[in-house]
Amino acid sequence: MARAKQFDPSVALDAAVDQFWEHGFEATSIQDLCSKLKLNPGSLYGTYGDKRALFVAVFDRYVDRVSREAIERIAREPSGIAGIHAYFDFLVAAIVHGKRRWGCLITNSVIELAAREPEIAAKVAVHFARLETAFASALARSKALGEVHQNVGPETAAYLVCVVQGLNVLARTKPTLAQLRGIVDTALGPLIASRNLSRPMPEAAHDTMS
């Protein structure tokens, strides 16, 4: 009779997210993972498979727990541009005060793995499309309300995705809060038609796997 697992695979997977997020795929060894997850190699392989299989599970976990929650912020505000500000405010705070100081696991994966890992590249493309769709929907709402200039088109959403990726790469250089806010204001400022729009106050970053 097989012995029941003496650990929670879900909790251990969250620990693996942090390990890969901070150190990347190549720099993380099986020994590192065993130490981080507090497992012996047999338990790790038996539960998750090899390192690559574990990384794929980690990538999916990150998208579901971290990126999805961040993207959902865009749609929470009645004003589309306010939702976009809320997204960027959260991102900036997380870079300065939270785990986003390690960058974004998705962006890091693009740089390290996408060129040679078609499965990861496909997952990244789905994520970028989801983020672009969220930005496009928010901009359309604000355009209908006259909050952004009428020449703001679908390409602006793709531009904002690029801004996000730039911030994610910059994160590992330890930028200041003022630098990051300056970048965001430069990117969003020209879009806004009404300068009287209220911005949500930035909140503390909670980019954890809880």
N, C-alpha and C positions, 0 to 999 in steps of 0.2 A: 504494500500500500504506500503510495507516494506521500511524503511528508509535506504538510502544509507550509507555505512560505512564512518565514518569520519576519517579514518586512512588508511594507506597503509599497507595491510597485509604482503607484501614482506619486507618492511622496519622493521616492527615489528618482523618478523621472524628472521631477521639478529640480532636484539637485543637479541632475545631468544637464538641464537647460542652463543653469548658472555656469557650470564648468565650460561647456562649449561656447556659451555667450561671451564669457570673459577671455577665454584663451584660444578659441577657434578649433577647427577640426584637426589639422595636422599636429598642432602643438599639444593636443590632449592625448595622452597615452591610456591604454587599458589600466595601467597601474594608477594613473591619476583618477580615472573614473571609479575604480574600486575603492580608493581612499575617500573620494568625495561622497560616493553613494553608500559607503560602509558595507560593501559586499565583497565576497570572494569572487574570483574570476568565473567559477562554475555557476554561481547564482546569477551573475551578470549576463553571461552567455545564454543560460537557460531561460532567462526571463525576456531579454531584449534582442538576442542574436548578437551578431558581431558589431564592431564599432560603427560601421556605416549604417546598419539597420537602426541602431540606437540613435544615431544622429538624425535620421529621417523622422523617427518618432519625436525627437526633441524639436525639430523644425515645426512639425505639425502642432505640437503643444504650444510653442511660442506664438505661432500665428493665432491659435484659438484663445489663448489666455492673455497675451500681451497686446498684440497688434489689433485684434478684433475689438477689444475694449477701447483702445485709443481711437480707432476709426469711428466707432459708434458715437464718440463725442461730437463729431461733425454734425450729426443729425439731431442731436438733443435740443439745440437752440432753435426757437422759431425763426430767427434770422439766420440765413445761410452764412453770411460773412461772420457773424458772431460765433457760429459753430466752427468755422475754419480757424478763427482766432483762438477758440477754446482748445482745438487740437494742437496748434502750434505752441500755445502757452504751456500746455501739459508736456509737450515734447521738450521744450527748452528747460523747464523745471526738472524734468527727469534726467536730462544730460548733465545739469549742474549738480543736482542733489541726489539722483537715484542711479539705478543700474544702467541707464542709457549712457553713462560715462564710458561704458564698454562699447558704445556704438549700438547698432541694431543687429540682432542675429541674422535677420534677412539680408540686410545690406552687406554685412560681413561675409555672408555666404555667397553673395554675388561676386565679390572680389576674390574670394578664395576658391570657390568650387564650381560656380555656374558654367564656366567654360568647358569643364571636363565631366560634369555630372548632369546629364540631360534631365533626370528626374527632379533634381533641385532647381534647375533653370526653369522647368515648367511650373513648379510650385511658386517660384519667385514671380513669374509672369502673372499668375492668377492673383497673387497678393497685390502687385502693382495695379492691375486692372481694377481690383476692388477699391483700392484707395483712390484711383483716378475717378471712378464712378461716383464715389462719395463726394469728392470735391466738385465734380461736374453738377451733381444734383443740388448741392448747396449754392453754387454760383447761379444756377438757373432760378432758384427760389429768390435769391437776392436781386437778380436782374429784373424779375417780375415786380419786385417791390421798389425798384429804383435805387437800391442800396449800392449797386456797383454800376460802372459805366456800361452803356449798351453795346460797346464794341468788345466786351469780354465774351470770348467764345469758348468752344470745347478745348481748344489748344491750351487755354489757361490752366485747365485742370491738370494736363500733362506737365505743364511748367511747374505747378505746385508740387507734384510728385518729385520732380527733379530737385526742387528746393529741399524737400524732406530728406532725400538721399544725400544731398550735400551736407546738411546738418548732421546726419548720422555718421558720415565719414569724419567730419570736423570734431565730433564728440571726443574722439580719442586723443585730441591735441589739448584737452583741458581748456576749452574756451571759457571766457567769462560770461556772466549773465548779460552784461551790457552788450557784448559782441553779438551774442545770439539774438537778442531782442532787436538789435540794429539790423541784422540780416532779415529777420522776419518782417520788420516794419518796412524795409526797403522793397521786399517782395510783394507785400499786401497793400501798402499805401496807395500805389497808383491805380489799384482796382476800384477803390472805394469812391463812390459818387457823393455820399453825404458824410461830411466830417463830424456830424453830430451823433453818429452811431455810437452807442455805448459798448464798451468792450467788457467781457467778463474778467473778473480779477483772476490772475493766475493762482492756481491752487498747488498745494504740495504734491510732489510726485509720489505715486504709489505703484511704480512699475515692478511689482513683485509677482511671484507666482502663487500668491495666496488666493 
